[in-house]
Amino acid sequence: MSKDQAIGTCLLVVSVIVIAVYIWLVFFPPAAGIDLLVLKITGAAAIAAIFGIIGWVGYTLATTPPPKPIEEIEKELEEELKKLEEQEKEKEKEEEKKE
């Protein structure tokens, strides 16, 4: 069994155990009030995860510089094309001189 398969098997086993314990705590609590506490913790974790991701996306959008305008990109491409055309013309002239 490779390392990846062993990790995958461990993750599967842990997931099944966590699901079983969660269901047991919610539907068959060992003491009064634990089921409500488990649901509160689950809700808080879900909200924290969702809004944490939304906050991360917002931070990324706020700190990423805006892209160049299309006009600037087009100008750069035109300049590069002109340079390439000039290089081709020079090569053609050199080949004509050699002949």
Biopython code that builds the backbone (N, CA, C, O; Angstrom):
import numpy as np
from Bio.PDB.StructureBuilder import StructureBuilder

atoms = [
    (1, "MET", "N", (0.854, -1.171, 0.000)),
    (1, "MET", "CA", (0.000, 0.000, 0.000)),
    (1, "MET", "C", (0.901, 1.236, 0.000)),
    (1, "MET", "O", (1.810, 1.355, 0.821)),
    (2, "SER", "N", (0.635, 2.145, -0.926)),
    (2, "SER", "CA", (1.458, 3.349, -1.019)),
    (2, "SER", "C", (1.081, 4.322, 0.087)),
    (2, "SER", "O", (0.082, 4.152, 0.785)),
    (3, "LYS", "N", (1.915, 5.348, 0.221)),
    (3, "LYS", "CA", (1.694, 6.354, 1.262)),
    (3, "LYS", "C", (0.370, 7.078, 1.047)),
    (3, "LYS", "O", (-0.358, 7.336, 2.005)),
    (4, "ASP", "N", (0.055, 7.404, -0.195)),
    (4, "ASP", "CA", (-1.202, 8.094, -0.500)),
    (4, "ASP", "C", (-2.409, 7.222, -0.146)),
    (4, "ASP", "O", (-3.400, 7.717, 0.391)),
    (5, "GLN", "N", (-2.325, 5.942, -0.445)),
    (5, "GLN", "CA", (-3.425, 5.046, -0.120)),
    (5, "GLN", "C", (-3.599, 4.914, 1.387)),
    (5, "GLN", "O", (-4.727, 4.851, 1.876)),
    (6, "ALA", "N", (-2.495, 4.872, 2.126)),
    (6, "ALA", "CA", (-2.565, 4.778, 3.588)),
    (6, "ALA", "C", (-3.205, 6.043, 4.174)),
    (6, "ALA", "O", (-4.038, 5.961, 5.077)),
    (7, "ILE", "N", (-2.815, 7.198, 3.659)),
    (7, "ILE", "CA", (-3.400, 8.456, 4.132)),
    (7, "ILE", "C", (-4.891, 8.495, 3.792)),
    (7, "ILE", "O", (-5.709, 8.903, 4.616)),
    (8, "GLY", "N", (-5.234, 8.075, 2.594)),
    (8, "GLY", "CA", (-6.637, 8.037, 2.195)),
    (8, "GLY", "C", (-7.467, 7.119, 3.074)),
    (8, "GLY", "O", (-8.588, 7.461, 3.448)),
    (9, "THR", "N", (-6.922, 5.955, 3.405)),
    (9, "THR", "CA", (-7.625, 5.019, 4.283)),
    (9, "THR", "C", (-7.818, 5.614, 5.668)),
    (9, "THR", "O", (-8.890, 5.492, 6.259)),
    (10, "CYS", "N", (-6.778, 6.257, 6.184)),
    (10, "CYS", "CA", (-6.886, 6.905, 7.506)),
    (10, "CYS", "C", (-7.941, 8.003, 7.494)),
    (10, "CYS", "O", (-8.737, 8.112, 8.427)),
    (11, "LEU", "N", (-7.951, 8.817, 6.443)),
    (11, "LEU", "CA", (-8.947, 9.880, 6.346)),
    (11, "LEU", "C", (-10.361, 9.312, 6.292)),
    (11, "LEU", "O", (-11.275, 9.858, 6.909)),
    (12, "LEU", "N", (-10.542, 8.217, 5.558)),
    (12, "LEU", "CA", (-11.850, 7.579, 5.461)),
    (12, "LEU", "C", (-12.302, 7.061, 6.824)),
    (12, "LEU", "O", (-13.447, 7.278, 7.221)),
    (13, "VAL", "N", (-11.414, 6.382, 7.538)),
    (13, "VAL", "CA", (-11.757, 5.821, 8.846)),
    (13, "VAL", "C", (-12.087, 6.934, 9.839)),
    (13, "VAL", "O", (-13.076, 6.851, 10.567)),
    (14, "VAL", "N", (-11.256, 7.974, 9.863)),
    (14, "VAL", "CA", (-11.496, 9.096, 10.778)),
    (14, "VAL", "C", (-12.825, 9.768, 10.452)),
    (14, "VAL", "O", (-13.575, 10.127, 11.359)),
    (15, "SER", "N", (-13.122, 9.941, 9.167)),
    (15, "SER", "CA", (-14.378, 10.579, 8.759)),
    (15, "SER", "C", (-15.577, 9.771, 9.226)),
    (15, "SER", "O", (-16.537, 10.340, 9.746)),
    (16, "VAL", "N", (-15.541, 8.465, 9.051)),
    (16, "VAL", "CA", (-16.648, 7.605, 9.477)),
    (16, "VAL", "C", (-16.820, 7.681, 10.991)),
    (16, "VAL", "O", (-17.948, 7.731, 11.483)),
    (17, "ILE", "N", (-15.715, 7.690, 11.736)),
    (17, "ILE", "CA", (-15.788, 7.777, 13.199)),
    (17, "ILE", "C", (-16.379, 9.114, 13.630)),
    (17, "ILE", "O", (-17.237, 9.155, 14.512)),
    (18, "VAL", "N", (-15.930, 10.209, 13.014)),
    (18, "VAL", "CA", (-16.443, 11.528, 13.375)),
    (18, "VAL", "C", (-17.930, 11.626, 13.070)),
    (18, "VAL", "O", (-18.688, 12.172, 13.872)),
    (19, "ILE", "N", (-18.361, 11.109, 11.927)),
    (19, "ILE", "CA", (-19.785, 11.136, 11.577)),
    (19, "ILE", "C", (-20.594, 10.337, 12.602)),
    (19, "ILE", "O", (-21.644, 10.794, 13.055)),
    (20, "ALA", "N", (-20.116, 9.162, 12.965)),
    (20, "ALA", "CA", (-20.830, 8.324, 13.929)),
    (20, "ALA", "C", (-20.925, 9.006, 15.292)),
    (20, "ALA", "O", (-21.990, 9.006, 15.910)),
    (21, "VAL", "N", (-19.830, 9.582, 15.763)),
    (21, "VAL", "CA", (-19.831, 10.269, 17.056)),
    (21, "VAL", "C", (-20.748, 11.483, 17.011)),
    (21, "VAL", "O", (-21.473, 11.745, 17.971)),
    (22, "TYR", "N", (-20.726, 12.225, 15.915)),
    (22, "TYR", "CA", (-21.587, 13.401, 15.779)),
    (22, "TYR", "C", (-23.061, 13.003, 15.839)),
    (22, "TYR", "O", (-23.842, 13.612, 16.570)),
    (23, "ILE", "N", (-23.438, 11.985, 15.074)),
    (23, "ILE", "CA", (-24.829, 11.528, 15.088)),
    (23, "ILE", "C", (-25.219, 11.050, 16.482)),
    (23, "ILE", "O", (-26.317, 11.348, 16.953)),
    (24, "TRP", "N", (-24.334, 10.313, 17.145)),
    (24, "TRP", "CA", (-24.613, 9.827, 18.493)),
    (24, "TRP", "C", (-24.810, 10.978, 19.468)),
    (24, "TRP", "O", (-25.727, 10.948, 20.288)),
    (25, "LEU", "N", (-23.932, 12.018, 19.380)),
    (25, "LEU", "CA", (-24.049, 13.156, 20.297)),
    (25, "LEU", "C", (-25.311, 13.982, 20.043)),
    (25, "LEU", "O", (-25.891, 14.525, 20.982)),
    (26, "VAL", "N", (-25.738, 14.080, 18.789)),
    (26, "VAL", "CA", (-26.922, 14.888, 18.479)),
    (26, "VAL", "C", (-28.210, 14.132, 18.808)),
    (26, "VAL", "O", (-29.123, 14.706, 19.402)),
    (27, "PHE", "N", (-28.297, 12.862, 18.433)),
    (27, "PHE", "CA", (-29.555, 12.129, 18.588)),
    (27, "PHE", "C", (-29.647, 11.307, 19.884)),
    (27, "PHE", "O", (-30.746, 11.039, 20.369)),
    (28, "PHE", "N", (-28.514, 10.916, 20.432)),
    (28, "PHE", "CA", (-28.518, 10.123, 21.664)),
    (28, "PHE", "C", (-27.521, 10.712, 22.662)),
    (28, "PHE", "O", (-26.538, 10.058, 23.010)),
    (29, "PRO", "N", (-27.763, 11.932, 23.121)),
    (29, "PRO", "CA", (-26.785, 12.594, 23.996)),
    (29, "PRO", "C", (-26.650, 11.870, 25.345)),
    (29, "PRO", "O", (-27.645, 11.420, 25.913)),
    (30, "PRO", "N", (-25.419, 11.763, 25.850)),
    (30, "PRO", "CA", (-25.214, 11.092, 27.132)),
    (30, "PRO", "C", (-25.721, 11.939, 28.308)),
    (30, "PRO", "O", (-26.025, 11.397, 29.371)),
    (31, "ALA", "N", (-25.812, 13.246, 28.128)),
    (31, "ALA", "CA", (-26.307, 14.125, 29.192)),
    (31, "ALA", "C", (-27.192, 15.191, 28.554)),
    (31, "ALA", "O", (-27.092, 15.465, 27.358)),
    (32, "ALA", "N", (-28.039, 15.773, 29.353)),
    (32, "ALA", "CA", (-28.965, 16.794, 28.851)),
    (32, "ALA", "C", (-28.193, 18.025, 28.399)),
    (32, "ALA", "O", (-27.271, 18.476, 29.078)),
    (33, "GLY", "N", (-28.569, 18.552, 27.271)),
    (33, "GLY", "CA", (-27.969, 19.793, 26.783)),
    (33, "GLY", "C", (-26.783, 19.601, 25.855)),
    (33, "GLY", "O", (-26.392, 20.547, 25.172)),
    (34, "ILE", "N", (-26.201, 18.420, 25.805)),
    (34, "ILE", "CA", (-25.036, 18.217, 24.939)),
    (34, "ILE", "C", (-25.446, 18.289, 23.470)),
    (34, "ILE", "O", (-24.694, 18.790, 22.633)),
    (35, "ASP", "N", (-26.649, 17.784, 23.159)),
    (35, "ASP", "CA", (-27.092, 17.823, 21.769)),
    (35, "ASP", "C", (-27.208, 19.264, 21.272)),
    (35, "ASP", "O", (-26.833, 19.568, 20.140)),
    (36, "LEU", "N", (-27.724, 20.138, 22.115)),
    (36, "LEU", "CA", (-27.841, 21.543, 21.728)),
    (36, "LEU", "C", (-26.462, 22.192, 21.608)),
    (36, "LEU", "O", (-26.227, 23.004, 20.713)),
    (37, "LEU", "N", (-25.560, 21.834, 22.507)),
    (37, "LEU", "CA", (-24.196, 22.377, 22.446)),
    (37, "LEU", "C", (-23.493, 21.937, 21.162)),
    (37, "LEU", "O", (-22.809, 22.735, 20.521)),
    (38, "VAL", "N", (-23.662, 20.676, 20.791)),
    (38, "VAL", "CA", (-23.042, 20.164, 19.559)),
    (38, "VAL", "C", (-23.587, 20.918, 18.347)),
    (38, "VAL", "O", (-22.827, 21.292, 17.453)),
    (39, "LEU", "N", (-24.891, 21.138, 18.317)),
    (39, "LEU", "CA", (-25.480, 21.884, 17.210)),
    (39, "LEU", "C", (-24.999, 23.336, 17.175)),
    (39, "LEU", "O", (-24.766, 23.887, 16.099)),
    (40, "LYS", "N", (-24.853, 23.950, 18.336)),
    (40, "LYS", "CA", (-24.347, 25.329, 18.387)),
    (40, "LYS", "C", (-22.909, 25.398, 17.877)),
    (40, "LYS", "O", (-22.558, 26.300, 17.117)),
    (41, "ILE", "N", (-22.086, 24.450, 18.294)),
    (41, "ILE", "CA", (-20.688, 24.430, 17.837)),
    (41, "ILE", "C", (-20.633, 24.202, 16.330)),
    (41, "ILE", "O", (-19.849, 24.846, 15.633)),
    (42, "THR", "N", (-21.461, 23.290, 15.826)),
    (42, "THR", "CA", (-21.499, 23.017, 14.392)),
    (42, "THR", "C", (-21.921, 24.257, 13.612)),
    (42, "THR", "O", (-21.305, 24.598, 12.602)),
    (43, "GLY", "N", (-22.959, 24.922, 14.074)),
    (43, "GLY", "CA", (-23.424, 26.147, 13.416)),
    (43, "GLY", "C", (-22.363, 27.232, 13.429)),
    (43, "GLY", "O", (-22.134, 27.894, 12.417)),
    (44, "ALA", "N", (-21.719, 27.416, 14.566)),
    (44, "ALA", "CA", (-20.670, 28.436, 14.666)),
    (44, "ALA", "C", (-19.502, 28.119, 13.737)),
    (44, "ALA", "O", (-18.955, 29.011, 13.088)),
    (45, "ALA", "N", (-19.124, 26.841, 13.679)),
    (45, "ALA", "CA", (-18.014, 26.453, 12.799)),
    (45, "ALA", "C", (-18.382, 26.658, 11.332)),
    (45, "ALA", "O", (-17.553, 27.100, 10.537)),
    (46, "ALA", "N", (-19.622, 26.336, 10.974)),
    (46, "ALA", "CA", (-20.056, 26.513, 9.583)),
    (46, "ALA", "C", (-20.065, 27.992, 9.197)),
    (46, "ALA", "O", (-19.585, 28.356, 8.124)),
    (47, "ILE", "N", (-20.607, 28.839, 10.065)),
    (47, "ILE", "CA", (-20.647, 30.274, 9.788)),
    (47, "ILE", "C", (-19.229, 30.838, 9.714)),
    (47, "ILE", "O", (-18.921, 31.641, 8.833)),
    (48, "ALA", "N", (-18.370, 30.415, 10.639)),
    (48, "ALA", "CA", (-16.984, 30.901, 10.627)),
    (48, "ALA", "C", (-16.270, 30.486, 9.344)),
    (48, "ALA", "O", (-15.517, 31.271, 8.768)),
    (49, "ALA", "N", (-16.506, 29.254, 8.897)),
    (49, "ALA", "CA", (-15.857, 28.782, 7.668)),
    (49, "ALA", "C", (-16.365, 29.548, 6.451)),
    (49, "ALA", "O", (-15.572, 29.992, 5.621)),
    (50, "ILE", "N", (-17.672, 29.702, 6.343)),
    (50, "ILE", "CA", (-18.243, 30.389, 5.178)),
    (50, "ILE", "C", (-17.787, 31.838, 5.113)),
    (50, "ILE", "O", (-17.323, 32.303, 4.073)),
    (51, "PHE", "N", (-17.921, 32.553, 6.230)),
    (51, "PHE", "CA", (-17.569, 33.968, 6.200)),
    (51, "PHE", "C", (-16.054, 34.182, 6.236)),
    (51, "PHE", "O", (-15.560, 35.233, 5.828)),
    (52, "GLY", "N", (-15.326, 33.184, 6.724)),
    (52, "GLY", "CA", (-13.867, 33.255, 6.620)),
    (52, "GLY", "C", (-13.423, 33.196, 5.166)),
    (52, "GLY", "O", (-12.525, 33.930, 4.754)),
    (53, "ILE", "N", (-14.055, 32.323, 4.394)),
    (53, "ILE", "CA", (-13.742, 32.226, 2.963)),
    (53, "ILE", "C", (-14.155, 33.500, 2.243)),
    (53, "ILE", "O", (-13.406, 34.013, 1.411)),
    (54, "ILE", "N", (-15.349, 34.019, 2.559)),
    (54, "ILE", "CA", (-15.794, 35.267, 1.934)),
    (54, "ILE", "C", (-14.846, 36.413, 2.287)),
    (54, "ILE", "O", (-14.517, 37.236, 1.433)),
    (55, "GLY", "N", (-14.412, 36.463, 3.536)),
    (55, "GLY", "CA", (-13.455, 37.492, 3.947)),
    (55, "GLY", "C", (-12.128, 37.363, 3.224)),
    (55, "GLY", "O", (-11.526, 38.367, 2.845)),
    (56, "TRP", "N", (-11.668, 36.133, 3.030)),
    (56, "TRP", "CA", (-10.407, 35.905, 2.323)),
    (56, "TRP", "C", (-10.527, 36.372, 0.863)),
    (56, "TRP", "O", (-9.609, 36.995, 0.328)),
    (57, "VAL", "N", (-11.658, 36.067, 0.231)),
    (57, "VAL", "CA", (-11.881, 36.520, -1.144)),
    (57, "VAL", "C", (-11.905, 38.045, -1.193)),
    (57, "VAL", "O", (-11.320, 38.647, -2.095)),
    (58, "GLY", "N", (-12.580, 38.673, -0.225)),
    (58, "GLY", "CA", (-12.616, 40.133, -0.173)),
    (58, "GLY", "C", (-11.241, 40.731, 0.018)),
    (58, "GLY", "O", (-10.897, 41.715, -0.636)),
    (59, "TYR", "N", (-10.444, 40.149, 0.909)),
    (59, "TYR", "CA", (-9.079, 40.636, 1.138)),
    (59, "TYR", "C", (-8.247, 40.506, -0.135)),
    (59, "TYR", "O", (-7.497, 41.413, -0.495)),
    (60, "THR", "N", (-8.388, 39.373, -0.806)),
    (60, "THR", "CA", (-7.638, 39.158, -2.044)),
    (60, "THR", "C", (-8.025, 40.181, -3.102)),
    (60, "THR", "O", (-7.159, 40.737, -3.777)),
    (61, "LEU", "N", (-9.327, 40.434, -3.249)),
    (61, "LEU", "CA", (-9.784, 41.430, -4.224)),
    (61, "LEU", "C", (-9.297, 42.829, -3.854)),
    (61, "LEU", "O", (-8.943, 43.620, -4.729)),
    (62, "ALA", "N", (-9.281, 43.131, -2.555)),
    (62, "ALA", "CA", (-8.894, 44.473, -2.120)),
    (62, "ALA", "C", (-7.399, 44.721, -2.268)),
    (62, "ALA", "O", (-6.988, 45.860, -2.489)),
    (63, "THR", "N", (-6.583, 43.691, -2.153)),
    (63, "THR", "CA", (-5.128, 43.881, -2.177)),
    (63, "THR", "C", (-4.479, 43.550, -3.517)),
    (63, "THR", "O", (-3.283, 43.786, -3.689)),
    (64, "THR", "N", (-5.228, 43.015, -4.458)),
    (64, "THR", "CA", (-4.679, 42.690, -5.769)),
    (64, "THR", "C", (-4.758, 43.921, -6.662)),
    (64, "THR", "O", (-5.819, 44.534, -6.774)),
    (65, "PRO", "N", (-3.650, 44.291, -7.299)),
    (65, "PRO", "CA", (-3.704, 45.458, -8.181)),
    (65, "PRO", "C", (-4.592, 45.185, -9.396)),
    (65, "PRO", "O", (-4.689, 44.049, -9.860)),
    (66, "PRO", "N", (-5.234, 46.226, -9.900)),
    (66, "PRO", "CA", (-6.117, 46.019, -11.056)),
    (66, "PRO", "C", (-5.301, 45.657, -12.292)),
    (66, "PRO", "O", (-4.132, 46.030, -12.390)),
    (67, "PRO", "N", (-5.892, 44.946, -13.220)),
    (67, "PRO", "CA", (-5.183, 44.581, -14.443)),
    (67, "PRO", "C", (-4.965, 45.806, -15.334)),
    (67, "PRO", "O", (-5.630, 46.830, -15.182)),
    (68, "LYS", "N", (-4.018, 45.675, -16.265)),
    (68, "LYS", "CA", (-3.759, 46.758, -17.208)),
    (68, "LYS", "C", (-4.969, 46.950, -18.112)),
    (68, "LYS", "O", (-5.665, 45.988, -18.440)),
    (69, "PRO", "N", (-5.215, 48.184, -18.512)),
    (69, "PRO", "CA", (-6.292, 48.397, -19.487)),
    (69, "PRO", "C", (-5.955, 47.705, -20.809)),
    (69, "PRO", "O", (-4.784, 47.529, -21.145)),
    (70, "ILE", "N", (-6.971, 47.324, -21.538)),
    (70, "ILE", "CA", (-6.781, 46.605, -22.797)),
    (70, "ILE", "C", (-5.988, 47.452, -23.790)),
    (70, "ILE", "O", (-5.205, 46.919, -24.577)),
    (71, "GLU", "N", (-6.187, 48.756, -23.754)),
    (71, "GLU", "CA", (-5.481, 49.634, -24.692)),
    (71, "GLU", "C", (-3.972, 49.527, -24.509)),
    (71, "GLU", "O", (-3.228, 49.495, -25.489)),
    (72, "GLU", "N", (-3.513, 49.471, -23.251)),
    (72, "GLU", "CA", (-2.071, 49.349, -22.996)),
    (72, "GLU", "C", (-1.540, 48.009, -23.507)),
    (72, "GLU", "O", (-0.458, 47.943, -24.089)),
    (73, "ILE", "N", (-2.292, 46.972, -23.287)),
    (73, "ILE", "CA", (-1.869, 45.648, -23.742)),
    (73, "ILE", "C", (-1.796, 45.621, -25.266)),
    (73, "ILE", "O", (-0.860, 45.054, -25.831)),
    (74, "GLU", "N", (-2.777, 46.230, -25.933)),
    (74, "GLU", "CA", (-2.763, 46.276, -27.394)),
    (74, "GLU", "C", (-1.555, 47.045, -27.901)),
    (74, "GLU", "O", (-0.931, 46.631, -28.878)),
    (75, "LYS", "N", (-1.209, 48.162, -27.254)),
    (75, "LYS", "CA", (-0.033, 48.940, -27.664)),
    (75, "LYS", "C", (1.237, 48.116, -27.510)),
    (75, "LYS", "O", (2.096, 48.123, -28.392)),
    (76, "GLU", "N", (1.358, 47.406, -26.393)),
    (76, "GLU", "CA", (2.541, 46.576, -26.177)),
    (76, "GLU", "C", (2.639, 45.486, -27.242)),
    (76, "GLU", "O", (3.723, 45.210, -27.757)),
    (77, "LEU", "N", (1.512, 44.874, -27.565)),
    (77, "LEU", "CA", (1.521, 43.833, -28.593)),
    (77, "LEU", "C", (1.921, 44.398, -29.956)),
    (77, "LEU", "O", (2.683, 43.771, -30.691)),
    (78, "GLU", "N", (1.405, 45.585, -30.295)),
    (78, "GLU", "CA", (1.762, 46.211, -31.558)),
    (78, "GLU", "C", (3.259, 46.514, -31.611)),
    (78, "GLU", "O", (3.900, 46.309, -32.641)),
    (79, "GLU", "N", (3.813, 46.999, -30.506)),
    (79, "GLU", "CA", (5.250, 47.286, -30.455)),
    (79, "GLU", "C", (6.059, 46.005, -30.650)),
    (79, "GLU", "O", (7.048, 45.994, -31.382)),
    (80, "GLU", "N", (5.632, 44.924, -29.990)),
    (80, "GLU", "CA", (6.340, 43.662, -30.143)),
    (80, "GLU", "C", (6.254, 43.153, -31.578)),
    (80, "GLU", "O", (7.234, 42.640, -32.119)),
    (81, "LEU", "N", (5.087, 43.296, -32.191)),
    (81, "LEU", "CA", (4.940, 42.872, -33.586)),
    (81, "LEU", "C", (5.846, 43.682, -34.502)),
    (81, "LEU", "O", (6.462, 43.126, -35.411)),
    (82, "LYS", "N", (5.934, 44.986, -34.273)),
    (82, "LYS", "CA", (6.811, 45.829, -35.083)),
    (82, "LYS", "C", (8.258, 45.387, -34.937)),
    (82, "LYS", "O", (8.989, 45.308, -35.924)),
    (83, "LYS", "N", (8.675, 45.099, -33.702)),
    (83, "LYS", "CA", (10.043, 44.640, -33.466)),
    (83, "LYS", "C", (10.311, 43.331, -34.209)),
    (83, "LYS", "O", (11.357, 43.170, -34.837)),
    (84, "LEU", "N", (9.366, 42.407, -34.133)),
    (84, "LEU", "CA", (9.544, 41.130, -34.828)),
    (84, "LEU", "C", (9.614, 41.315, -36.341)),
    (84, "LEU", "O", (10.416, 40.667, -37.013)),
    (85, "GLU", "N", (8.772, 42.199, -36.876)),
    (85, "GLU", "CA", (8.795, 42.464, -38.317)),
    (85, "GLU", "C", (10.129, 43.072, -38.730)),
    (85, "GLU", "O", (10.680, 42.717, -39.772)),
    (86, "GLU", "N", (10.651, 43.989, -37.912)),
    (86, "GLU", "CA", (11.950, 44.600, -38.207)),
    (86, "GLU", "C", (13.054, 43.553, -38.181)),
    (86, "GLU", "O", (13.947, 43.565, -39.029)),
    (87, "GLN", "N", (12.993, 42.643, -37.204)),
    (87, "GLN", "CA", (14.007, 41.593, -37.122)),
    (87, "GLN", "C", (13.937, 40.686, -38.351)),
    (87, "GLN", "O", (14.969, 40.275, -38.881)),
    (88, "GLU", "N", (12.740, 40.380, -38.795)),
    (88, "GLU", "CA", (12.585, 39.542, -39.993)),
    (88, "GLU", "C", (13.152, 40.239, -41.223)),
    (88, "GLU", "O", (13.814, 39.607, -42.047)),
    (89, "LYS", "N", (12.894, 41.544, -41.352)),
    (89, "LYS", "CA", (13.413, 42.304, -42.491)),
    (89, "LYS", "C", (14.934, 42.323, -42.463)),
    (89, "LYS", "O", (15.580, 42.194, -43.503)),
    (90, "GLU", "N", (15.511, 42.484, -41.266)),
    (90, "GLU", "CA", (16.964, 42.485, -41.151)),
    (90, "GLU", "C", (17.540, 41.124, -41.557)),
    (90, "GLU", "O", (18.566, 41.060, -42.234)),
    (91, "LYS", "N", (16.888, 40.055, -41.147)),
    (91, "LYS", "CA", (17.353, 38.716, -41.510)),
    (91, "LYS", "C", (17.283, 38.514, -43.019)),
    (91, "LYS", "O", (18.187, 37.931, -43.618)),
    (92, "GLU", "N", (16.212, 38.995, -43.625)),
    (92, "GLU", "CA", (16.068, 38.872, -45.073)),
    (92, "GLU", "C", (17.163, 39.659, -45.792)),
    (92, "GLU", "O", (17.715, 39.193, -46.788)),
    (93, "LYS", "N", (17.477, 40.862, -45.281)),
    (93, "LYS", "CA", (18.538, 41.667, -45.887)),
    (93, "LYS", "C", (19.881, 40.973, -45.752)),
    (93, "LYS", "O", (20.687, 40.986, -46.682)),
    (94, "GLU", "N", (20.122, 40.368, -44.603)),
    (94, "GLU", "CA", (21.394, 39.664, -44.403)),
    (94, "GLU", "C", (21.502, 38.461, -45.336)),
    (94, "GLU", "O", (22.574, 38.178, -45.871)),
    (95, "GLU", "N", (20.398, 37.760, -45.526)),
    (95, "GLU", "CA", (20.418, 36.616, -46.431)),
    (95, "GLU", "C", (20.641, 37.040, -47.860)),
    (95, "GLU", "O", (21.323, 36.345, -48.613)),
    (96, "GLU", "N", (20.068, 38.191, -48.258)),
    (96, "GLU", "CA", (20.283, 38.702, -49.607)),
    (96, "GLU", "C", (21.733, 39.112, -49.798)),
    (96, "GLU", "O", (22.292, 38.917, -50.877)),
    (97, "LYS", "N", (22.340, 39.669, -48.782)),
    (97, "LYS", "CA", (23.756, 40.085, -48.877)),
    (97, "LYS", "C", (24.661, 38.864, -49.026)),
    (97, "LYS", "O", (25.657, 38.916, -49.748)),
    (98, "LYS", "N", (24.324, 37.776, -48.352)),
    (98, "LYS", "CA", (25.130, 36.567, -48.407)),
    (98, "LYS", "C", (25.078, 35.928, -49.798)),
    (98, "LYS", "O", (26.046, 35.313, -50.246)),
    (99, "GLU", "N", (23.956, 36.079, -50.459)),
    (99, "GLU", "CA", (23.791, 35.477, -51.778)),
    (99, "GLU", "C", (24.509, 36.320, -52.772)),
    (99, "GLU", "O", (24.510, 36.007, -53.962)),
]
sb = StructureBuilder()
sb.init_structure("model")
sb.init_model(0)
sb.init_chain("A")
sb.init_seg("    ")
for serial, (resi, resn, name, xyz) in enumerate(atoms, 1):
    if name == "N":
        sb.init_residue(resn, " ", resi, " ")
    sb.init_atom(name, np.array(xyz, "f"), 0.0, 1.0, " ", f" {name:<3s}", serial, name[0])
structure = sb.get_structure()
